[in-house]
Amino acid sequence: MRIVDVSESYSPHGGGVRTYVHAKLAAAAARGHDVTVVAPGAHDDERVVPGGRILTLASPRSPFDARYGLFASPRAVHAAVMALAPDLVEGSSPWLGGHIAGTLPCEVPRVLVFHTDPVAVWAQTLLSPRVGFDRVDRLMRPAWRALASMSARFDATVVSGLWLAQRLLANGIRSPRVVPFGVDKSVFSGARPDPQVRSELLDRCGVPPSAALVAVVGRLDPEKRVGMLLEAFAQARTRRPMGLVIFGRGALRRYYAAVARRTPGVYLAGYVEGPAAMATQLASCDALLHGGAAETYGMAVAEAICAGVPVVVPARGGAHALYDPGHAQCYAPGDAAAAAAALLRLLARDPTALRAACATKASTIPSLDHHFGRLFDLYGELDSRSASTGLGLRAVS
């Protein structure tokens, strides 16, 4: 199949979508598919990679994070996609990119991949501390209606799990199809703690070798609630020695760096290049502390579990979908005191038993290759259905 992914959330400079996209390209190459990712870029460019190509169209930069762009012209994207003559089109954004993919002037199967829940990311992050999650969903009914209208232009909306399918159905989104997401288990399940890496990280945190080492992994953006995690860590460290290493970069990096300078025991490690290095550093920690309650899939949480690292997660969203009491503690989303208490409970437990429970849970987490196998099977089903009804890349007047 020739697949075109209209991916407004893709950036070559990191992030979960980048990891996902490059894994998809590799999986496509292994299965004989051709994938072109059409993304906003600083300038027009085309880069051939195994499994297809990355095609960027000159677009304005995001006002929140200059690593990302925003499509400016549906006409330019439509022209680029039509020139590629796809058998199937993906929309990977609930914003203008999804609208562009849904309004492509031709008859081919279309799939909306629900990587981002915009109501959870923005409205719930900002308003839920004051009015609660359910009321935010009710207040955001106009936004849900817009998402439902967008999804109606697609043949299926791919989601990471049953919990997310149920959330979308409850808010009027049509045809959710569960294709369980996964992680690169060949890297993370083989990760082992490195005493030297651990010692270096503890030293960077300015804490003794006997201290616990806690990790935060993710973009430094509002929905990840890193500020709340810093507050939770500051409370927890008064009860036992520990260091906090934060892996990631994002729009709020300077702000969090300033907070970290005022919080003893914190080290901002930035972005770690290469999954193998990230897996080793993660596996060398005692716990992952996670704040995002707006995840559609908790990739960092799943990677930590596969690396044998127990987790502390909010009781909502994709991160909580990976929760099991054997390897994790959970807390009320956005509540720093509750997160601190959950972290202390986790660190008080037997580390050997926790790592064994992580291994049990990891056996239930799909690999990325398994996920893409299921995804391409769905695309084949939709393509066959299209062929049987006589549809193809036929321009719509």
N, C-alpha and C positions, 0 to 999 in steps of 0.2 A: 504494500500500500504506500501511496504518497500522502503523507500527513503534514499539514501546516498548523503550527501552534502559534496563535496570536497571543503573545505573552507580554503584557504590559508590566508585569512584576519582575521580569528577568533583568539581572544586572551581571556583568562579567566580574564584578568586584565582591562577590560573596553573598551569603544569605541562603536560606533553605530552598528557595525556588531555583537558584543556580545549581545547587547540589542535585536537586530533583531533575532538572532539565538535562544536565550532562549525563546523569545515569540513564535517563530515557533515551538519549541519543546512542549510548553504548548498547543498550538493550535492543534498540531498533536495528542497529548494524548486525547484531548477532542473529536477528530473526529475518533479515532481508527486507526490512522496511526502510523508507526514506523519509526523514523528518526535517522540515525546515522550521526554525524558530524565528518568527518575525517580532522584533522587539524595538522599542524606542532607544535611540542611541545619540551620542554627541554629534555624529555625522553618519551619512550613508556609508554602509560597509557590508561586505559579505565575506564570511570566513567559513571555509569548508572544514568539517570535523568528521570523525568516524560516525557513520549513521546519518549524515545529512549536512546541514549548514546552519549558521547563525546569520540572519539577515537583519541588520539594524537600519532604521530610517531616522534621519535627522529630526530630533524632537526636543522640545523644551525640557530642562531639568526639573525634577521635583523640587518644590520649595522647601520640603521637609528634609530631603536627603539627596544631595547632588549626584550620588552614585546611580540613582534611578531616574528614569525619564517618564514623560506622559505623552501619549500619542496626541498630535494636534490636528491631524487631517484624516478623517475616515476615508476620503477618496484615495489618498496615497496608499493607505494600507490595503484597501480593496483592490487597487490596481496591482500591487505587489503580489497579493494572494492569488488573484486570477491568473497572473502570468505564470504561476507555479503549477497550475492545473491539478489541484489536490483531489484525492479520493475522499478525504475527510478533513474537517477543520475543527481544531480545538480553540476554545476561548478560555484563557487561564486567568481572567481578571473579572471582578464584579463591577469594574468601573467602565470607562469609555472603551477599553480594549474588548471587554465582553460584548458591549453593544455593537462594536465594529464587526466582530466575528459573527454575531447573530444576525446582522443585516447584510451580510455578504450577498451581492446580487447574482446568486447562482444556486442551483439545487444539488447540494451534496450533503451527506450527513454532517451534523454539527454536534459537538459535545462541549458542555461547560464543565471545566474542572474546578471544583470549589476549593481553591487553595486558601481563600481569605473570606472570613465572615465580617463584612464591614460594619454591621450593627454591633457585633461583639467588640471589634477592634476599637471603634471610635466611641459610639454612644454608651456602651456598657462600661468601658474603661473610665470615661469621664463622669457618668451619671450614676452608675450603680452604687457607689458608696453613699449617695444621698437618698436614692429612691428605690433601690433594689433591682435585681436583674429582670424579673418578670415584668415589672412596671415599665422598665426601659423598652422591652420588646413591644409592649402595648403602645407606648408613646411613639415608637418608630414604625407604626403600621404603614405610613406612606412610603417609607424606605423599603419595607418588605413587599409592598405592592409593586414598586419599581423593579425589585429583584425578581419577583414572580413573573412580571411582564417580560423581563429579559430572558429568564429561563425557558419561557414558553416558546422562544424562537429556536431552541435546541432540542435535539432528539433525546438527550439524556443529560443529567447533571451528576457528575462523578463525585462521590464523597468518600471520606476515609473510613467511616464506620457507621454502624447502625444508629448510634446515638445522634450523629449529625444528620443522617437521613430523617430521623424522627423530628429533629428540630426544624429542618427545612419544610417537611410536610405540614407541620403545625403552623407554619407561617406562609403557606400557599405556594411553595416551590414545587414545580411539577417534575415527575420522573426522576427522583434521585436513584442512582445506582451505586450500591456499595461495592467498592473495589478497595479492599484493605491496603492501606499504605504500609511501607516498610522501611528498613534501613539497610545500609551496606554491612551485612553481618560478616562478610569475609574480612572486614577491617576491624569492626568494633567487637565482635565476639571473640576474636583472637587477641584482643588487647590485654596486656598484663601490666601490673604496677611496676614502675621503674623507681627504685630507691633514690637514684641520683636526681631524677626529675622531681620527685616529691621533695627532696631536701632543698633543691633550688627554689621551688615554688614557696615553700615555707619560709625560706630565707628572704625572698622577695616580699613576703607578707610581714616580715619582721617579727616572727614568732618562733618559739623554740621548737626543736625537732619532735618533741613529745606532743605538740598541739595537734588538734584535729584540722584537716584540710578540707574546706568546703568549696565547691565550684558553682558558678553561675555561668550558663552558656546561652548566648542569644544576641540578637540585635539590640542595641541600646536605644530603643524606641519606646514611646509611652506605654503601649499595650503590654510590654514585657514586665512592667512594674518593678524595674531594677531599683528605683529609689526606695520603694517599700522593702525590698529585700535587704538593702543596705541598713535600713532602720532595724529590721528583724535581726540581722547579724550583730549590730551594735548592742542590742538587748541580750542576745544569746551569749556573746563573748564575756559578759560580766559574770556568767555562771561557770564557764570553763574555758581554758585556753583554746583558741582556734584562729585560723587564718581563712580569708576569703579571696579566691582568685576569680576574676571576672573575664571570661573569654568572649570577645565580640567587639563590634564597632557599630556606630549608628549616629543618628541625628543628635542624641543627647550626650555624646561622649564627653564633651567639655564640662557639661554640668555635673555628670557623675564623677568625673575626675576630680572636680573641686570638692564634692561630697566625700570622695574616698580619701582625699588628703586630710580631711578633718576626722576620719574614722580610722582609728588604729587597727592594724591587722589586715588591711585591704590592698590588693595588688590588681591593677587593670592590665591584663596580659595582651589585650587587643585581639586581632585576628590571627589565628594559627594557620599557616599555609600547609595544606595537605591533610587528608583524613587520617593517615597513619600517625602523624605527629599529634594530631588532636586526640586520637583514640588513646595514645600512650599517656598524655597529660591528664586526660579525664580519668583513666583507669587508676592513676596514681593518687586520686582524691578519695576521701572517705564518704562524701555525700554530694549529691547535686541538689541545690536549692533553686526551685523554679517558681516564677511569679505569674506567668501569663495564663489568664483564664479565658483568653479569646482564641486559643489555638484551634485550628481545624484538625491538626495532627501534631502531637508533641514529639517532633523528630529528635530534639536534643534529649528529651526524657527517654525515648526508646533507645537512643545510642548509649546513654549512660547505663541503662539496665543491661543491655547486651555486653557492655564493658565490665559488668559486675559491680556497678556503683549504685547503692540504694538512693532513693529519691524522696524529696519533700515537695509536694505539689498542691496547688489549690484544688478545692473540691468542685471544679467546673471545667468544661472544655476538653480539648483533645488530650491535654496532659493528664487530667483525671481519668480519662478512658483507659489509661495504662496503669492506673493505681491498683495495687493489691496489698493488703495489710502485711503480707509476708516480707515484702521488700521496700515498703514505703510508709510514709506518714502523710496525712493531708490536713488542710486547714481552711478556714473561711477565706475566700478570695479577698485580697486587698488588706487583710488584717495583719499588721506587722507583729503584734504581740502573739497572735495565734501561730504565725509562721515561726517565730522564735521558739515558742513552746514545742512545736512539732519537730523542729530541728534538734532541740535538746533531747527529746524523746528518742529520736532516731539514733543519735550519737551515743545514747546510753545503752543501746541494744548490742547484742553479740555480733561483731562484724563478720565472723565466719558464717553464722546462720543467715545473715543478711545477704552475703554474696551467694550463698547456695540458693536462696530464694530468688535472687536475680537471675541465676542460671535457669531455674525452673520457668520463670516468667519469660525469659528470652526465647525459650523454645517455642513459645506461642506467637512471637512477633514475626511477621513475614519478612523475608528478604526483599530488597528492592527488585531483584530479578523476578521473584514470584509475583510481586505487584504488577510489574510491567507485562508479564505473561498474561495475567488476568485482564489488564487494560487493553492489550492488543487483541485479545480474544473478543472483547466487547466491540472494539472497532471493526473487527472482521465481521461480526454479526450484523452491525449496522450497515457496513458496506455491502454485504450480501443482500440485505433487505432492500437497499437502494437499487442494486442491480436488478433485482427481481421485479421491481416496479417501474423499471425503465428510466430511473433518474440518473443523472451524472452531472458533469460540470457543464450544465446548460445555463446560459445567461438568462436572468429573469428581467423582463422589460419593465 
